[in-house]
Amino acid sequence: MKPFTVLTGIAAPMDRANVDTDMIIPKQFLKSIKRSGFGPNLFDELRYVDEGQPGRDNSKRPLNPEFPLNFARYKNASVLLARENFGCGSSREHAPWALEDYGFRCVIAPSYADIFFNNCFKNGILPIVLSAEIVDKLFKEMYAQEGYQLTIDLPTQKVRTPSGEEFTFEVGEFSKYCLINGLDDIGLTLKDADAITTFEQQWQQRAPWLFNPLQ
Amino acid sequence: MAGKTLYDKLWDAHLVKMRDDGTALIYIDRQLLHEVTSPQAFEGLRLAGRKPWRIDANIATPDHNVPSAVTERKAGIAGIADEVSRIQVQTLDENCDDFGIKEFKINDVNQGIVHVIGPEQGLTLPGMTIVCGDSHTATHGALGALAHGIGTSEVEHVLATQCLIQKKSKNFLVKINGKLGAGVTPKDVVLAVIGQIGTAGGNGCAIEFGGEVMRAMSMEGRMTVCNMAIEAGARVGMVAVDDITLDYVKGRPYAPKGEQWEQAVAYWKTLHSDADAQFDRVVEIDGASIQPQVSWGTSPEMVVSIDANVPNPADFTDIGKRRAAERALEYMGLTAGQPITSIQLDRVFIGSCTNSRIEDLRAAAAVVKGKKVAATITQALVVPGSGQVKAQAEKEGLDKIFIDAGLEWREPSCSMCLAMNADKLLPGEHCAATSNRNFEGRQGFGGRTHLVSPAMAAAAAIAGHFVDIREVMQ
């Protein structure tokens, strides 16, 4: 996982509430057995006019001229501004994989669906929660100013606008630690292998029917 | 000290360790695996040189990409026409074989949608913690289990450590009081709940469904309700254990037997919220007030009763909701104020982890028996949730009833719920679906989904448009 410390990048809009993970990456792309290569199909049904299929050359497909990510001004964006309940629906981790592969390292929204929120941290993406008022203000500033960039400082937990205004955000201590250090949490959990084994032995005594062989 | 909720009890029983940062390690009793969200997890294990912590905690089956068409299916994996789908199903077999994980393969009679086969086989049991790389894992909470939908990194984490890193959720009680009216089903109950609390209403919460309606409901009905907890934003849906639960579990192939059964039952009987348990939030709904539901928009919260009209966006005071409604009507090709019963349908889909169990198929068959699908319906699919459901339905002659009425009787798979196999809507087509999501493009690019109960879908297949099931029943 790529470490995340301080990021300065162009902000782009996904200006609607309840954006579901089917919208972020449609199901036909979930057939891949890889973790990478989903970026060209991020928001596929909104981004292109036709229906996308795995293995197609996306560079030849007709773009939807009304979709903001197709605007020159949002090229190379790395911060996604979004609305309430972003990432609802399916648990597909292909959603953060697609965001990350496209180039987004941070999402800012008033709220997220729980599973998506968790999945982001496992993939080097920082999902920031700011109040609906602040998010709305950022949207307005972004629309008003081409090339609008935000600075995301994870160690100090601040979002900085071009005018120097700062907003503090909350982030779980463990998630922050893993993100800053680019750490795989399996290795960290396995440091507690003894505690897991002890628990497992006690649990097996109490609920032996859960440990019957399946074969 | 206040009593504990069901969620508190399940959490406490599986808590391995609270960590200094406020997260917890929760022990996982059962992981369900399918072909879509597992390949990258197995690959991760291999790259790191790790082995599964406890192989017998895992059970796998392919479901999302598996063809429902009878002829394709007969050829097994080789019959999957789409090469990318075929590789994915093949990869699941290879991974399970490599790691020694039990799998019900494509044409095993026990194969089916993971959330159907878990309870059916006794592989998911009361009191268990259950995970699966699929958001509809909440289904298994119907048995009084703690079941979470997870992402692929977490699938790998559970494979490697038998634990999930979690923050405890809030306790949310949804109480359905009284009795349901005739023709009102568990699907209508959960759609009405989502309509009331909204698609983000349960974010950060574990929902326990209680009240007289839930107590009287069958296990399969409870599964339908818990299945859609995620559509209300909650990763977890649950129902307390009672005699209905125990009767359901008893005698299932992987359920405990003999002395172990007695021991398990003694524990399972404690799996309910204490009378003095504290919930962070409680919503009460009068069961008698719930009507048959139909979704009109592109979010499961966009539902109304069958006798209502398509809402007017101008009536939403919240600006965000108004814009969402405008966009939904445009996508759905509907007009504000149009009666729900005037929506003409092109296809009907009876199936999915929400509504593909035997009771669902019986309810649908009862409606279409001796009738014919409307000439304007291009296709009406019935896709049983598992090989066992299919066998039972055929034993009861339901397949014949469906076929005689002009519906197609298919092989178990997720099918048109998410259109990863060949079953999909064409742009602009309206579908009466017993599945769980009406998102844009969910059932096919440009497709328009209306979520309903199996009986309502069946009645719509006959009429060609939505009808009030209560009138059909008279």
Contacts between the chains, C-beta under 8 A, distances in Angstrom:
chain1	res1	chain2	res2	distance
A	16	B	323	7.3
A	16	B	324	6.9
A	16	B	327	7.3
A	17	B	320	4.9
A	17	B	321	8.0
A	17	B	324	6.1
A	18	B	199	5.8
A	18	B	200	7.2
A	18	B	299	5.4
A	18	B	324	6.8
A	20	B	299	7.8
A	20	B	437	7.6
A	20	B	439	4.8
A	22	B	418	7.8
A	22	B	437	7.1
A	22	B	439	4.5
A	22	B	440	7.3
A	22	B	441	6.3
A	22	B	442	5.4
A	23	B	439	6.7
A	23	B	440	6.4
A	23	B	441	7.6
A	26	B	441	5.8
A	26	B	445	7.8
A	27	B	418	5.0
A	27	B	419	6.3
A	27	B	420	5.0
A	27	B	442	7.8
A	28	B	420	7.1
A	30	B	36	5.2
A	30	B	64	7.7
A	30	B	420	6.7
A	31	B	36	7.5
A	31	B	65	6.5
A	31	B	82	7.5
A	31	B	84	4.1
A	31	B	85	5.4
A	31	B	87	7.8
A	31	B	88	5.2
A	31	B	420	6.9
A	32	B	84	7.1
A	32	B	88	7.9
A	33	B	39	3.8
A	33	B	40	7.0
A	33	B	43	7.5
A	33	B	87	6.5
A	33	B	88	5.9
A	33	B	91	5.1
A	34	B	40	7.0
A	35	B	40	4.8
A	35	B	43	7.7
A	35	B	152	8.0
A	45	B	440	6.5
A	45	B	441	4.9
A	45	B	445	6.6
A	51	B	445	4.1
A	51	B	446	7.8
A	54	B	84	5.2
A	55	B	84	7.1
A	83	B	320	6.9
A	84	B	200	6.5
A	84	B	320	6.9
A	85	B	199	6.5
A	85	B	200	3.9
A	85	B	203	6.9
A	85	B	233	7.0
A	88	B	199	6.0
A	88	B	200	6.9
A	88	B	233	6.8
A	89	B	135	6.8
A	89	B	230	7.7
A	89	B	231	8.0
A	89	B	437	6.2
A	89	B	439	6.2
A	90	B	134	7.7
A	90	B	135	5.3
A	90	B	418	7.8
A	90	B	437	7.7
A	91	B	37	7.2
A	91	B	133	6.2
A	91	B	134	6.0
A	91	B	135	4.1
A	91	B	149	4.4
A	91	B	150	6.2
A	91	B	151	5.6
A	92	B	36	7.7
A	92	B	37	6.8
A	92	B	151	7.5
A	93	B	37	7.0
A	93	B	40	7.6
A	93	B	133	7.7
A	93	B	151	3.8
A	93	B	152	4.1
A	93	B	153	6.2
A	96	B	151	7.8
A	111	B	200	6.5
A	111	B	203	6.5
A	112	B	203	7.8
A	113	B	200	7.3
A	113	B	203	6.5
A	113	B	233	6.3
A	114	B	169	8.0
A	114	B	203	6.0
A	114	B	204	6.3
A	114	B	233	7.3
A	114	B	234	8.0
A	114	B	235	5.1
A	115	B	135	6.0
A	115	B	149	5.7
A	115	B	150	6.9
A	115	B	151	6.2
A	115	B	230	8.0
A	115	B	235	6.1
A	118	B	150	7.8
A	118	B	151	6.5
A	118	B	154	7.2
A	119	B	151	3.8
A	119	B	153	6.8
A	119	B	154	7.9
A	122	B	151	6.5
A	122	B	153	3.6
A	122	B	154	7.3
A	123	B	153	7.2
A	172	B	21	6.6
A	172	B	22	7.1
A	172	B	23	6.8
A	172	B	167	7.3
A	173	B	20	7.9
A	173	B	21	3.8
A	173	B	22	7.0
A	174	B	19	6.8
A	174	B	21	4.1
A	174	B	22	7.9
A	174	B	23	5.1
A	174	B	165	7.4
A	177	B	21	7.6
A	184	B	48	7.6
A	185	B	157	6.5
A	185	B	165	6.3
A	186	B	48	7.1
A	186	B	50	7.2
A	186	B	156	6.7
A	186	B	157	5.3
A	186	B	160	4.9
A	186	B	161	6.3
A	189	B	25	6.6
A	189	B	157	6.7
A	189	B	160	7.8
A	189	B	161	4.5
A	189	B	163	6.0
A	189	B	165	6.8
A	190	B	160	7.1
A	190	B	161	6.1
A	192	B	16	7.3
A	192	B	17	6.0
A	192	B	25	6.2
A	192	B	163	8.0
A	193	B	161	7.7
A	195	B	16	5.7
A	195	B	17	5.0
A	195	B	25	7.3
A	196	B	16	5.6
A	196	B	25	7.1
A	196	B	27	7.1
A	196	B	53	7.6
A	196	B	161	6.5
A	196	B	162	6.3
A	196	B	163	5.9
A	199	B	16	4.4
A	199	B	17	7.8
A	199	B	27	5.7
A	200	B	27	6.8
A	200	B	54	7.7
A	200	B	162	7.0
A	203	B	13	8.0
A	203	B	14	7.8
A	203	B	27	6.4
A	206	B	267	7.7
A	207	B	127	7.1
A	207	B	264	7.3
A	207	B	267	6.7
A	208	B	260	6.4
A	208	B	263	7.3
A	209	B	125	7.5
A	209	B	256	3.6
A	209	B	260	4.4
A	209	B	261	7.7
A	209	B	263	7.0
A	209	B	264	4.9
A	210	B	29	5.0
A	210	B	125	7.5
A	210	B	128	6.7
A	211	B	56	7.4
A	212	B	56	7.7
A	212	B	254	7.5
A	212	B	256	7.3
A	212	B	260	7.8
A	213	B	56	5.4
A	214	B	56	4.8
A	214	B	59	6.5
A	214	B	102	4.5
A	214	B	123	7.9
A	214	B	254	7.1
A	215	B	56	7.8
A	215	B	102	6.4
